[in-house]
């Protein structure tokens, strides 16, 4: 598709990595808009307004924070037309995805619900993405030639998001559990011993290595991951299930995020959970 015109609403970590990959694949017309100042990136034109972005783009990816996904769709609606394909890649509940879709399709634009299934920095534009919606095949046809790993998960609205939300109960729930475990165990110098003991009952997994990985990842992405767990909790509430574990995981992960970890480890996840514990202690000592 030589006339491919791609736009990104929100130009944070996910969008910048995807754009870098698409530029490398030969996509020459990429625009982005963000309400916050963002550094320039080769191959991407930053627009002055949302209206300018939508005027310049045909396929539009919404890559904002999960708390404003619906608000952004509503702000975009006056400028959407039947030439637009609007793709929501935000980590929000199925109900929010459906509401975004309704807002978009009322304008005549097509809508695709997308669930990003891995960390974008590690994969770039090739990150696995599940798609729901009748327009999913159109998006796959347009973007697959540029290396994007898109899977059609069916036309039913909310399905891709539901898959991601319920998967997160395990993935991010484990992050919260590991965090709480080592915070307590390392106080007594027994964290590795505890994790090795857990491994005796669940062979085949290096639990100490997993703790380093999960706690390090949460250290630099904690706030976003906590908000995602809040979306999981809302998803469960909507179907009549009390989100006891999900709400607790969101609280634990957000607690760590409030300890200045993103500032301590701005770019790279720490490889040792003891570094995270030290950073939390230093923060508490400084703010005592």
Backbone torsions as a table, in degrees:
resi	resn	phi	psi	omega
1	UNK	NA	94.3	-173.1
2	UNK	-70.4	-24.5	-178.3
3	UNK	-99.8	24.4	-179.5
4	UNK	-61.4	125.6	178.3
5	UNK	-124.2	108.3	-173.3
6	UNK	-108.0	139.7	177.3
7	UNK	-130.4	149.2	177.1
8	UNK	-124.8	122.1	170.4
9	UNK	-90.6	113.7	-170.6
10	UNK	95.4	126.4	-177.4
11	UNK	-129.7	53.4	177.5
12	UNK	-90.0	-152.4	-173.5
13	UNK	-59.5	-49.6	-177.1
14	UNK	-61.9	-48.7	-176.9
15	UNK	-63.7	-42.5	-177.6
16	UNK	-64.5	-39.5	179.7
17	UNK	-69.5	-39.3	178.2
18	UNK	-66.2	-42.7	179.7
19	UNK	-62.9	-40.3	178.6
20	UNK	-59.4	-42.8	179.3
21	UNK	-67.0	-43.6	-179.5
22	UNK	-65.0	-37.5	176.4
23	UNK	-61.6	-42.0	177.9
24	UNK	-65.1	-24.8	178.8
25	UNK	-85.6	-4.7	176.2
26	UNK	106.2	6.3	175.5
27	UNK	-73.4	121.3	-171.5
28	UNK	-102.5	-14.0	-177.7
29	UNK	-121.6	94.7	178.5
30	UNK	-127.9	127.7	175.6
31	UNK	-120.0	155.7	177.9
32	UNK	-146.3	150.4	175.8
33	UNK	-136.5	135.1	177.0
34	UNK	-143.2	140.9	179.9
35	UNK	-72.4	-17.7	177.6
36	UNK	-99.6	149.5	176.3
37	UNK	-60.5	133.7	179.7
38	UNK	-129.8	146.0	178.5
39	UNK	-67.3	151.4	177.8
40	UNK	-68.5	150.9	178.7
41	UNK	-135.5	135.0	179.8
42	UNK	-56.6	132.9	176.8
43	UNK	86.4	-2.0	-178.6
44	UNK	-123.0	129.5	176.8
45	UNK	-100.7	120.1	177.1
46	UNK	-84.4	127.6	-179.1
47	UNK	-94.6	162.0	-177.5
48	UNK	-84.6	-15.7	-176.8
49	UNK	-152.9	163.5	175.9
50	UNK	-65.1	-38.4	177.9
51	UNK	-60.3	-44.5	179.3
52	UNK	-61.7	-40.4	179.7
53	UNK	-60.7	-48.0	-175.9
54	UNK	-70.7	-29.3	174.8
55	UNK	-66.1	-34.6	-175.2
56	UNK	-88.1	-10.2	-170.0
57	UNK	-121.3	152.5	173.9
58	UNK	-108.2	-49.7	174.4
59	UNK	-98.2	121.2	-173.0
60	UNK	-119.8	122.9	175.8
61	UNK	-100.5	125.8	173.6
62	UNK	-92.0	114.7	-176.6
63	UNK	-131.0	61.3	-177.0
64	UNK	-106.8	-174.4	175.0
65	UNK	-74.3	149.9	-172.0
66	UNK	-61.8	-27.0	-176.1
67	UNK	-71.1	-16.6	-176.6
68	UNK	-120.0	11.4	-175.6
69	UNK	-56.7	-45.6	-179.6
70	UNK	-70.8	-40.6	178.2
71	UNK	-58.8	-42.1	-179.0
72	UNK	-65.6	-40.6	177.2
73	UNK	-61.7	-40.0	178.7
74	UNK	-66.4	-35.9	177.1
75	UNK	-70.7	-31.4	-179.8
76	UNK	-78.0	-26.6	-171.4
77	UNK	-50.6	-43.3	-178.5
78	UNK	-61.8	-17.8	-176.1
79	UNK	-109.2	1.1	179.0
80	UNK	-87.2	144.4	178.2
81	UNK	-137.3	-176.4	-178.2
82	UNK	-71.4	-4.6	176.0
83	UNK	-89.0	-5.1	-176.5
84	UNK	-95.7	143.6	169.2
85	UNK	-117.8	111.7	-173.2
86	UNK	-101.6	122.2	-175.2
87	UNK	-117.5	115.1	179.3
88	UNK	-94.6	110.9	-179.3
89	UNK	-104.4	14.4	-177.8
90	UNK	-77.3	150.7	-180.0
91	UNK	-87.0	84.7	-178.2
92	UNK	-129.5	170.0	-177.4
93	UNK	-67.4	158.5	175.3
94	UNK	-56.1	-37.5	-179.4
95	UNK	-63.1	-40.1	178.2
96	UNK	-68.6	-41.5	177.5
97	UNK	-58.9	-42.8	179.9
98	UNK	-64.4	-40.6	178.8
99	UNK	-65.3	-40.1	176.4
100	UNK	-62.2	-44.7	179.8
101	UNK	-60.1	-42.1	179.1
102	UNK	-62.0	-44.0	179.1
103	UNK	-60.4	-44.2	-177.2
104	UNK	-69.1	-48.1	-173.4
105	UNK	-70.7	-22.4	175.4
106	UNK	-64.8	-19.3	178.7
107	UNK	-85.9	-10.6	-174.7
108	UNK	98.6	-8.8	177.1
109	UNK	-75.2	158.7	174.5
110	UNK	-91.7	154.4	-173.8
111	UNK	-131.4	138.0	173.9
112	UNK	-129.2	127.4	173.4
113	UNK	-87.8	128.2	-176.8
114	UNK	-125.8	137.8	177.2
115	UNK	-120.2	113.7	179.7
116	UNK	-79.8	122.3	-167.3
117	UNK	-102.4	8.2	177.8
118	UNK	-157.3	172.3	179.1
119	UNK	-68.6	125.7	-176.8
120	UNK	-63.8	-40.6	-178.7
121	UNK	-57.2	-32.7	-179.4
122	UNK	-75.3	-23.9	-174.5
123	UNK	-115.7	-25.6	-173.6
124	UNK	66.8	-140.8	-177.2
125	UNK	-70.4	-10.2	179.3
126	UNK	-93.1	12.2	178.1
127	UNK	-60.6	136.8	178.5
128	UNK	-63.4	131.3	-178.8
129	UNK	-133.8	125.8	173.7
130	UNK	-89.4	141.5	-178.3
131	UNK	-122.9	139.6	170.9
132	UNK	-127.4	148.7	178.3
133	UNK	124.4	153.2	-177.3
134	UNK	-65.2	-23.6	-179.0
135	UNK	-90.2	3.6	-179.0
136	UNK	-56.5	-45.3	179.4
137	UNK	-59.4	-34.1	178.2
138	UNK	-63.9	-43.1	179.4
139	UNK	-65.2	-42.5	179.1
140	UNK	-60.9	-44.1	-179.9
141	UNK	-62.3	-37.2	-177.7
142	UNK	-75.5	-38.4	-169.3
143	UNK	-104.0	-25.6	-177.7
144	UNK	-56.6	-36.7	177.7
145	UNK	-60.0	-15.9	-179.4
146	UNK	-102.2	17.5	170.8
147	UNK	90.5	3.7	179.8
148	UNK	-74.5	139.3	-177.5
149	UNK	-97.3	85.4	-174.1
150	UNK	-108.8	132.3	179.7
151	UNK	-122.2	126.0	177.8
152	UNK	-75.8	116.8	-176.8
153	UNK	-103.7	13.3	176.3
154	UNK	109.0	163.5	-176.9
155	UNK	-80.6	-12.8	-174.3
156	UNK	-68.2	126.0	179.4
157	UNK	-67.5	141.5	176.7
158	UNK	90.9	-12.3	-171.8
159	UNK	-70.3	-45.9	-179.7
160	UNK	-64.1	-42.2	179.5
161	UNK	-64.9	-40.2	178.9
162	UNK	-60.9	-41.5	177.3
163	UNK	-56.6	-48.0	-178.2
164	UNK	-67.6	-42.3	-177.6
165	UNK	-59.8	-46.9	-175.3
166	UNK	-76.2	-27.8	171.3
167	UNK	-64.0	-36.9	-178.2
168	UNK	-64.9	-25.7	177.7
169	UNK	-57.8	-40.8	178.3
170	UNK	-76.6	-52.8	-171.9
171	UNK	-63.5	-54.7	-176.9
172	UNK	-80.2	-25.0	172.7
173	UNK	-63.0	-38.8	176.7
174	UNK	-65.8	-38.1	177.8
175	UNK	-58.8	-44.9	179.9
176	UNK	-65.7	-41.5	179.5
177	UNK	-63.8	-46.1	179.2
178	UNK	-61.9	-42.5	-179.5
179	UNK	-59.1	-48.3	-177.7
180	UNK	-67.4	-38.3	179.5
181	UNK	-61.2	-53.2	-174.3
182	UNK	-73.8	-28.2	175.4
183	UNK	-58.2	-43.6	179.5
184	UNK	-77.3	-47.0	-174.4
185	UNK	-66.0	-38.3	-178.1
186	UNK	-69.2	-23.3	174.9
187	UNK	-57.3	-32.9	179.4
188	UNK	-103.2	5.7	178.3
189	UNK	71.8	25.6	-175.4
190	UNK	-120.5	15.9	-174.4
191	UNK	-59.5	-50.5	-178.1
192	UNK	-63.8	-39.2	179.2
193	UNK	-61.7	-41.4	178.1
194	UNK	-62.2	-47.6	-177.3
195	UNK	-66.9	-37.6	175.9
196	UNK	-63.7	-36.7	179.0
197	UNK	-67.1	-39.2	175.9
198	UNK	-60.4	-39.4	179.9
199	UNK	-62.8	-27.2	177.6
200	UNK	-62.7	-32.9	-179.3
201	UNK	-88.9	-17.6	179.6
202	UNK	-130.5	73.7	-175.3
203	UNK	-65.5	155.0	178.5
204	UNK	97.6	-6.9	-179.9
205	UNK	-123.7	131.7	174.0
206	UNK	-86.9	94.2	-173.0
207	UNK	-67.4	-33.6	177.8
208	UNK	-66.2	-42.9	177.7
209	UNK	-63.2	-40.2	179.1
210	UNK	-64.6	-38.2	178.5
211	UNK	-62.0	-44.5	177.4
212	UNK	-57.9	-44.5	-176.9
213	UNK	-66.7	-51.6	-174.5
214	UNK	-67.6	-42.9	-178.4
215	UNK	-70.1	-36.4	176.2
216	UNK	-64.1	-42.4	179.9
217	UNK	-65.5	-41.2	179.8
218	UNK	-66.7	-28.9	-178.9
219	UNK	-60.6	-36.8	-176.6
220	UNK	-100.0	-12.2	-179.7
221	UNK	-125.1	21.0	-170.3
222	UNK	-59.6	-47.2	-175.8
223	UNK	-62.4	-46.0	179.2
224	UNK	-61.9	-41.9	-177.1
225	UNK	-70.5	-33.3	175.8
226	UNK	-65.3	-42.1	177.8
227	UNK	-63.7	-36.3	177.2
228	UNK	-62.8	-39.6	178.1
229	UNK	-68.5	-31.2	173.7
230	UNK	-64.2	-36.2	175.3
231	UNK	-66.5	-37.5	176.1
232	UNK	-60.9	-44.2	179.4
233	UNK	-60.1	-41.6	178.7
234	UNK	-65.8	-36.5	178.0
235	UNK	-61.6	-45.0	179.6
236	UNK	-65.7	-43.0	179.0
237	UNK	-58.1	-39.8	-176.1
238	UNK	-64.2	-23.1	179.4
239	UNK	-109.6	16.4	171.8
240	UNK	83.1	20.2	178.4
241	UNK	-111.1	123.6	179.4
242	UNK	-69.9	124.1	-174.3
243	UNK	-85.2	62.6	-176.7
244	UNK	-59.0	-52.1	-175.6
245	UNK	-74.3	-41.5	-177.4
246	UNK	-65.8	-43.0	178.9
247	UNK	-63.2	-40.0	179.0
248	UNK	-66.3	-40.3	178.5
249	UNK	-63.7	-41.9	177.7
250	UNK	-59.7	-42.2	-179.5
251	UNK	-64.7	-44.3	-179.4
252	UNK	-64.9	-45.6	-178.9
253	UNK	-65.9	-40.0	179.1
254	UNK	-67.4	-34.2	176.8
255	UNK	-57.2	-47.4	179.4
256	UNK	-65.1	-39.4	-179.8
257	UNK	-61.8	-27.8	-178.6
258	UNK	-76.9	-3.0	-176.2
259	UNK	-96.0	20.3	175.5
260	UNK	72.1	22.0	-175.9
261	UNK	-67.5	-34.9	179.6
262	UNK	-63.5	-34.5	178.5
263	UNK	-74.6	-35.3	179.4
264	UNK	-71.3	-39.0	-179.2
265	UNK	-122.6	71.7	-170.3
266	UNK	-67.8	-31.7	-171.5
267	UNK	-116.4	-45.6	-173.3
268	UNK	-116.2	137.0	178.2
269	UNK	-65.5	134.0	176.4
270	UNK	-62.7	143.4	-176.6
271	UNK	-89.4	-7.2	-176.2
272	UNK	-129.9	123.0	-178.2
273	UNK	-63.4	-20.8	177.0
274	UNK	-66.0	-29.6	175.9
275	UNK	-66.5	-35.8	177.5
276	UNK	-67.1	-44.5	179.2
277	UNK	-61.2	-41.9	178.5
278	UNK	-63.2	-40.4	-179.9
279	UNK	-65.4	-39.5	177.7
280	UNK	-64.4	-42.8	179.4
281	UNK	-64.3	-42.4	178.8
282	UNK	-62.1	-39.4	178.5
283	UNK	-64.3	-46.0	-179.4
284	UNK	-64.0	-40.4	178.6
285	UNK	-63.5	-40.8	-179.2
286	UNK	-67.4	-33.8	-174.8
287	UNK	-104.2	13.0	179.5
288	UNK	-66.7	NA	NA
